Amino acid sequence: MRVHVGSDHAAVAMRQALVAALGEFGHEIASERGPTEATDAVDYPDVAAEVCAAILADPGSLGLLVCGTGQGMAMSANGIAGIRAAVLSDAFSALAAREHNDANVLCLGSRVVGVGLARLLVETFFATGFEGGRHARRVAKLDELRRR
């Protein structure tokens, strides 16, 4: 899987750990955005917009966004048509977000989940596919809401 990754300054260390984990799990890092040091403040909506633009320009790819809570990244990403971002903190939700909701961006909070749990969530999310079927109708409705 090709993955576009980004974080703000609150999550530099977690982003770096998860980029390494994605490689271990056999995924390709298509792009990585955000500061290299936690002291280099950036605005999470800007990073989210860059990562989401990369996802939309790279069909079939997915994204990983990390900030302090994951909420700011998700709110930013979900304002973009074609993006379905999920803030996750448990493995079942990571599985269901991909299988049932066709989430294409995983959002994590570096101040909410530890690196061990984050690795599990990344592994689960990026290894899971969309089931389609009855879920496709609902996902189409989600996308229609964003186009309004």
N, C-alpha and C positions, 0 to 999 in steps of 0.2 A: 504494500500500500504506500502511495505517495502522501506524505504528511507535511503540511505547512504549519509552522509553530511560531508562536509569539508570546511575549510577556511584557508586563510593565516592570518597573524597578522593584516592586514588592516581591517579585517572583523569579528573579534572575537565577538564583541557585536551584530552585525547583525546575525551571525550564531546562537548565543545563543537564540536570540529572535525568530528566525525562527524555531529552534528545538522545542521551546515551542509551536509555532503556529501549527507546524505539528502534535503535540500531540493533540492540541485542535481540529484539523480537522479530527482526528481519524486515523492518519497514525502512523506506527511503525518506530522508529528510529533503523535501523539495525546496524549502526555504525556511529561514529562521530570522525572526525580527524581534527587535527589542534591544534594550541597553546591554552592554557587556558587564557593567558594574551596577550594583544596587544603589550607588550614590548618584547615578545618572538618571534623574527623574524624567519620566515621559508620561504622556497622557494615554490612558488605556484605550479611549475611543479611536485614537490615531492608529495604534498597533492593531486593534481589532479590524479596522477598515482595511489596512494593508494586507493582513492575512486573509480576510474574506475575499478581497479582490483577487488574490492569488489562487484561492480555491475555485472561484467561479471561472477563472481563466484556464484552469487545469482540470478538465472533466474527469470525474472518478476519484479525485483526490479528497482528502479529509483534512480537518484542522484541529489544532490543540492550542487553546488560549489559556494563559495562567495569569492571575492577578492575586491580590490579597484574599479576596473572598470568592472569586470566579463570577460574581454577580455583575460587576461593571462590564466585564468582557462580554458576558452573555447578553446583557441589555443592549450593548453596542452592536454586537453581531446580529442579533435578532431583528434589528431595524433594517437589515439589508435583504432585499428580495433574493430568494434562492438559498438562504442560509437558515439552518435549523440547529441552533446551539442549545446545549443542555449542560446545566451546572450539576455535577454529579459528586456524590460522596459515598456511594455503595455500589457493589458489583452488580446486583440485580437490576438497578436502574440503568447502569451502563449498558447492560445487555439489552434491556427493553427499549432504551432510547434508540439504539441502532435497529433492532429487529422490528419494532412497531412504529417508531416515529421517523425513521430514516434520518436521524440526527447526523449532520455532517461536520459538526464542530463540538469537541469536548472542552468544556470550561471547568477549570479547577481552581480552588482557593488555596494558595500556599500557606495561609494562616489558619486554614480549616482542616486540611488533611495532611498527614505526614507523607514523606517520600515513599514509604513502603506501601501504603494504601494507594497513593497516586500511581505507582507502578502497576498495581493490580487493576486499577480502573483503566489505565492506558492499554494494558494488555487485553482486557476484556473488550473495550470499546472498539479498538482497531482490528480485532480478530473476528468481530461479529458483522454479519451482513444483514441487509434489509429483507424481511420475509415477503414483502409485497402483498398480493392477495387483497383481503379485506382492508388491510392497513393502507394500501395505496390510495384508496378513495379519501381517507381521512387526511393523509399527508397532502394530497392535492388541495383539499380544503384549507389546510394551514397555509400553503403557498398562495392561495387565492386571497386569503385575509391580508397578507403582506403586500399584495399588488394593489389593494384598495387605497 
